[in-house]
Amino acid sequence: MRNIALFSLIAIIFSGCSMFAPQAPEAKVEKCESPFAYISTPEINLGENELEVSIEDIKKFFEQSMNRDSCLALSENPDAYSFNINVSSYMNYQNEEGIATDNQEATAGIKVSFMLKKDRSTTQFNSEQSLKINGKKILGIGKGAKISNADKEEMLQRAMQKAYDQVLNTLR
């Protein structure tokens, strides 16, 4: 029994852990019978991109949001809203070195900004998701703080969905 407890403790020490901040329960999605607003094909801009977020992932998650409720539709009509998506990502590290241990904490984040333009009106919607990751090395053995592709995609998806929901709430 002591060996199992000791092994578990060592496994915890050597493994990095990451956690998203607690999220409110996801709201029930209301599908629209027909779109209530039309937007142009979004122009996508990447700012600082330390997490190497891809334009393909941005397009994928935006399309998922649109397909989820069918409330917005793409249109080439000049009367449609002009739509821009701006995404930036960052990664900050903080090291604490001891005699035999090295603790590393990293904060990763993705900022998403949607901009709607029509006539003389411009409205911006912002969202940000961040994640803290801890890593620990003892005598150089262990795992540093690194972000996985799954964590990066989940942050992007949540940030995109939050900004998209803001757009819907404003246009309804």
Disulfide bonds with the S-S distance in Angstrom:
Cys32-Cys71 1.88
